[in-house]
Amino acid sequence: MRVEPVTPDGVLTHVVGRVLARDDARPVRLLVDGHPSTHPEALADALVEPLRAAGRPVARVRVRDFLRARSLRLERGRRDADALLDEWIDVEGLNREVLRSVVTRGRWLPSLRDPDTGRSTRAGYEEAPPGTVVVLDGSLALGRGLDVDLAVHLALRPATETRNTPLDDAWTLAAYGRYRREVQPERRADVVVRVDHPDRPALLLPG
């Protein structure tokens, strides 16, 4: 792999280009994955307008709105790192209501459960015109079985990840360590962006 320094705008341009290179008559399901300190939601939000300007309808979705019910994900306690990695995301719900639904039913659900209360958000379905791009953000989301077409991983070195994790969330580091070892997100993702220095990102490219 070679490292190519880019600007934050260059990251946007690269990801948008990867999306637009696909068939514009079919939905594209894009995941932006990264440790919370990399703010994957910020990159996902920033992709919306350039994609719309290019003529693509956008469905903006957050993994945090598709977590499993609190009674299930917290069954082993509030600070169980293995549960955080393996059990928090409602993969089947997200696939059924968003990622498969845009393809098979031409509609998508913006949210399923409130992440804080675990209660249904009672959101209504929205239409997905041809060529809709689902822009999904989350953490620990690769390798979970989500039906996505293109994945972006915002990568950190372990030391940066540790430094960026608040003391109260230190228990999560074990989950991110397992994720790095078992899922190998830098190998699995289609686009890898190193963001140890957020103002000086770098793309990891083949070669």
Secondary structure, 3 states (H helix, E strand, C coil): CEEEECCHHHHHHHHHHHHHCCCCCCCEEEEEEECHHHCHHHHHHHHHHHHHHCCCCEEEEEHHHHECCHHHHCCCCCCCHHHHHHCCECHHHHHHHHHCHHHHCCEECCCCECCCCCCECCCCCEECCCCCEEEEEECCCCCCCCCCCEEEEEECCHHHHHHHCCHHHHHHHHHHHHHHHHHCHHHHCCEEEECCCCCCCEEEECC
